[in-house]
Amino acid sequence: MDEQKNSSKMPTVEELKNKGNECVKEGKFIEAVLHYTQGVKMDPNNYVLYSNRSYAFLKLDQHYLSLQDANETVRLQPQWAKGYFRRAEVEAASGLYDEAIISYTKALQLEPHNPNFVKLMDSIKNITDMQKKKIKDSQNIIWICTCVGLIVGIAVVVLDYSLTTNPTLTNPLSMIAFSIALSGVGFAIGKTATLMQTWSAGKSLQPPEDLETNQNTTEKEQVIPDKKTKYSKAQARQRYKQGKL
């Protein structure tokens, strides 16, 4: 009787989803994740729960976990546009603009007339504009660093020639070469800075350290050392004939 009472008190998957949705509306994203997770344990193939939890994780800036759930949503229901929309939102938040445009476009292709996706075109346009701005900013950084290097080079040459008794650079060609060399250093610094910005895109999608550690520990625990089985000569010949040795 007690077991029946306890089982009757267990919330259903739908109830857990609704509780999670209410928590999202109230901004209680951690509680929402807990409700959705409990629902997923009860129904591992419920793609809506993965989609909703992906959104909650995104609001918590847990981009890695959010993307995992978005990908799982797409895997379970590849014809559901919202799964691709969820993935696009995470990719955009992580700075992966090319990937986000692809995911947004896929969602739009699946449900071009869905009223909930009216803003998709605006999202694609905004990301495209952000991408163009990023490229322009990178070019400006390289140009500015190169100019600064050239100006510093010219200033060093002028000061060396005018303020020192025995200038280091006396040949006009060496002066020009020195200035160009410093401008090259400036270019290299600017290029490195822009590359670092590019490499930082998607960095938030790296798994959390504690999660990665747990995964590595689990993998190590699953490794079972090979044990060589001793066979008699007759058994060894038989296994050799069967191609097992």
C-alpha positions as CSV (number, residue, x, y, z in Angstrom):
1,M,0.0,0.0,0.0
2,D,2.8,2.4,0.9
3,E,4.6,1.7,-2.3
4,Q,1.4,2.4,-4.3
5,K,1.0,5.7,-2.5
6,N,4.6,6.7,-3.2
7,S,4.3,5.7,-6.9
8,S,1.0,7.7,-7.2
9,K,2.8,10.8,-5.8
10,M,5.5,10.6,-8.5
11,P,5.1,13.4,-11.0
12,T,4.6,12.5,-14.7
13,V,6.9,13.6,-17.5
14,E,4.4,16.2,-18.6
15,E,4.1,17.6,-15.1
16,L,7.9,17.9,-14.8
17,K,8.0,19.6,-18.1
18,N,5.3,22.1,-17.1
19,K,7.1,22.7,-13.8
20,G,10.3,23.4,-15.7
21,N,8.6,25.8,-18.0
22,E,7.1,27.7,-15.0
23,C,10.6,28.0,-13.5
24,V,11.9,29.3,-16.8
25,K,9.2,32.0,-16.9
26,E,10.2,33.0,-13.3
27,G,13.9,33.0,-14.2
28,K,14.7,30.0,-12.0
29,F,16.8,28.3,-14.5
30,I,18.7,25.9,-12.1
31,E,15.4,24.6,-10.8
32,A,14.1,24.3,-14.4
33,V,17.2,22.2,-15.3
34,L,16.5,19.9,-12.3
35,H,12.9,19.3,-13.4
36,Y,13.8,18.7,-17.0
37,T,16.6,16.3,-16.0
38,Q,14.2,14.3,-13.9
39,G,11.9,14.1,-16.9
40,V,14.7,13.0,-19.2
41,K,15.5,10.2,-16.8
42,M,11.9,9.0,-17.0
43,D,11.7,9.5,-20.8
44,P,15.2,9.6,-22.4
45,N,13.7,10.0,-25.9
46,N,11.6,13.1,-25.1
47,Y,13.3,15.6,-27.5
48,V,11.2,18.5,-26.1
49,L,12.7,18.1,-22.7
50,Y,16.2,18.2,-24.2
51,S,15.2,21.4,-26.1
52,N,13.9,23.1,-23.0
53,R,16.9,22.1,-20.9
54,S,19.2,23.4,-23.7
55,Y,17.5,26.8,-23.3
56,A,17.8,26.7,-19.5
57,F,21.5,25.8,-19.8
58,L,22.0,28.7,-22.3
59,K,20.5,31.1,-19.8
60,L,23.0,29.8,-17.2
61,D,25.9,30.4,-19.7
62,Q,26.6,26.7,-19.7
63,H,27.2,26.6,-23.5
64,Y,28.8,23.2,-23.6
65,L,25.8,21.5,-21.8
66,S,23.4,23.6,-23.8
67,L,24.9,22.5,-27.1
68,Q,24.9,18.8,-26.0
69,D,21.2,19.0,-25.4
70,A,20.5,20.9,-28.6
71,N,22.4,18.2,-30.6
72,E,20.5,15.5,-28.8
73,T,17.3,17.2,-29.7
74,V,18.3,17.2,-33.4
75,R,19.4,13.6,-33.2
76,L,16.1,12.5,-31.7
77,Q,13.9,14.6,-34.0
78,P,15.9,15.8,-37.1
79,Q,12.8,17.2,-38.7
80,W,11.9,19.5,-35.8
81,A,13.0,23.1,-36.6
82,K,13.3,24.1,-33.0
83,G,16.2,21.8,-32.4
84,Y,18.3,23.5,-35.0
85,F,17.1,26.9,-33.6
86,R,18.3,25.9,-30.2
87,R,21.7,24.8,-31.6
88,A,22.0,28.1,-33.6
89,E,21.4,30.1,-30.4
90,V,24.2,28.4,-28.6
91,E,26.6,28.7,-31.5
92,A,25.8,32.4,-31.9
93,A,26.3,33.0,-28.2
94,S,29.7,31.2,-28.4
95,G,30.9,33.3,-31.3
96,L,30.6,30.5,-33.9
97,Y,28.8,32.7,-36.4
98,D,29.2,30.5,-39.5
99,E,27.8,27.5,-37.7
100,A,25.0,29.5,-36.3
101,I,23.9,30.8,-39.8
102,I,23.9,27.2,-41.0
103,S,21.7,26.0,-38.1
104,Y,19.3,29.0,-38.4
105,T,19.0,28.4,-42.1
106,K,18.2,24.7,-41.5
107,A,15.5,25.7,-39.1
108,L,14.0,28.1,-41.6
109,Q,14.1,25.5,-44.3
110,L,12.1,23.0,-42.2
111,E,9.4,25.4,-41.1
112,P,9.5,28.5,-43.4
113,H,6.0,29.6,-42.4
114,N,6.2,29.0,-38.6
115,P,5.1,32.2,-36.9
116,N,7.5,31.5,-34.0
117,F,10.4,31.8,-36.4
118,V,9.5,35.2,-38.0
119,K,12.6,36.6,-36.3
120,L,14.9,34.0,-37.9
121,M,15.7,36.2,-40.8
122,D,16.5,39.0,-38.5
123,S,18.8,36.7,-36.5
124,I,20.6,35.6,-39.6
125,K,21.0,39.2,-40.8
126,N,22.3,40.3,-37.3
127,I,24.9,37.5,-37.2
128,T,26.0,38.3,-40.8
129,D,26.4,42.0,-39.8
130,M,28.3,41.0,-36.7
131,Q,30.6,38.8,-38.8
132,K,31.3,41.6,-41.2
133,K,32.0,43.9,-38.3
134,K,34.4,41.4,-36.8
135,I,36.3,41.0,-40.1
136,K,36.5,44.8,-40.5
137,D,37.7,45.2,-36.9
138,S,40.4,42.6,-37.4
139,Q,41.6,44.4,-40.5
140,N,41.6,47.7,-38.6
141,I,43.6,46.2,-35.8
142,I,46.3,44.9,-38.2
143,W,46.4,48.2,-40.1
144,I,46.7,50.2,-36.9
145,C,49.5,48.0,-35.5
146,T,51.4,48.2,-38.8
147,C,51.1,52.0,-38.8
148,V,52.2,52.2,-35.2
149,G,55.2,50.1,-35.9
150,L,56.2,52.2,-38.9
151,I,55.8,55.4,-36.9
152,V,57.9,54.0,-34.0
153,G,60.5,53.0,-36.5
154,I,60.7,56.4,-38.1
155,A,60.7,58.1,-34.7
156,V,63.6,55.9,-33.5
157,V,65.6,56.7,-36.7
158,V,65.0,60.4,-36.3
159,L,65.9,60.5,-32.6
160,D,69.0,58.3,-33.3
161,Y,70.2,60.6,-36.0
162,S,69.4,63.9,-34.3
163,L,70.2,63.3,-30.6
164,T,73.2,61.0,-30.7
165,T,76.8,62.0,-31.6
166,N,77.5,58.8,-33.5
167,P,74.1,57.6,-35.0
168,T,73.7,53.9,-35.3
169,L,71.8,54.2,-38.6
170,T,73.6,56.5,-41.0
171,N,72.7,55.0,-44.4
172,P,69.3,56.0,-45.7
173,L,68.6,52.5,-46.9
174,S,69.3,51.1,-43.4
175,M,67.0,53.8,-42.0
176,I,64.2,52.7,-44.4
177,A,64.8,49.0,-43.7
178,F,64.7,49.6,-40.0
179,S,61.4,51.5,-40.2
180,I,59.9,48.8,-42.5
181,A,61.1,46.1,-40.1
182,L,59.3,47.7,-37.2
183,S,56.2,48.1,-39.3
184,G,56.5,44.3,-40.0
185,V,56.7,43.7,-36.2
186,G,53.5,45.7,-35.8
187,F,51.8,43.7,-38.5
188,A,52.8,40.5,-36.8
189,I,51.4,41.7,-33.5
190,G,48.1,42.8,-35.0
191,K,47.8,39.5,-36.9
192,T,48.5,37.5,-33.7
193,A,45.9,39.5,-31.8
194,T,43.2,38.8,-34.5
195,L,44.1,35.1,-34.6
196,M,43.7,34.9,-30.8
197,Q,40.3,36.4,-31.1
198,T,39.4,33.8,-33.8
199,W,40.7,31.0,-31.7
200,S,38.7,32.2,-28.7
201,A,35.5,31.7,-30.6
202,G,33.8,28.6,-29.4
203,K,36.0,28.4,-26.3
204,S,32.9,28.5,-24.1
205,L,31.8,25.2,-25.7
206,Q,34.7,23.3,-24.0
207,P,33.5,20.9,-21.4
208,P,33.7,22.1,-17.8
209,E,36.9,21.0,-16.1
210,D,35.1,18.9,-13.4
211,L,33.0,17.2,-16.1
212,E,36.1,16.4,-18.2
213,T,37.9,15.0,-15.2
214,N,35.0,12.8,-14.4
215,Q,34.9,11.5,-18.0
216,N,38.6,10.8,-18.0
217,T,38.3,9.0,-14.6
218,T,35.4,6.9,-16.0
219,E,37.4,6.0,-19.1
220,K,40.4,4.9,-17.0
221,E,38.1,2.8,-14.8
222,Q,36.7,1.1,-17.9
223,V,40.2,0.1,-19.1
224,I,40.7,-3.6,-18.3
225,P,44.3,-4.9,-18.7
226,D,44.6,-7.7,-21.1
227,K,45.3,-11.0,-19.5
228,K,47.1,-13.6,-21.5
229,T,45.4,-16.9,-21.4
230,K,47.5,-19.9,-21.4
231,Y,46.5,-22.6,-23.9
232,S,47.8,-26.1,-24.5
233,K,49.6,-26.8,-27.7
234,A,46.6,-28.6,-29.1
235,Q,44.3,-25.7,-28.2
236,A,46.8,-23.2,-29.7
237,R,46.9,-25.1,-33.0
238,Q,43.1,-25.2,-33.1
239,R,42.8,-21.4,-32.4
240,Y,45.4,-20.8,-35.1
241,K,43.4,-22.7,-37.7
242,Q,40.3,-20.7,-36.7
243,G,42.2,-17.4,-37.2
244,K,42.0,-16.4,-33.5
245,L,45.8,-16.2,-33.0
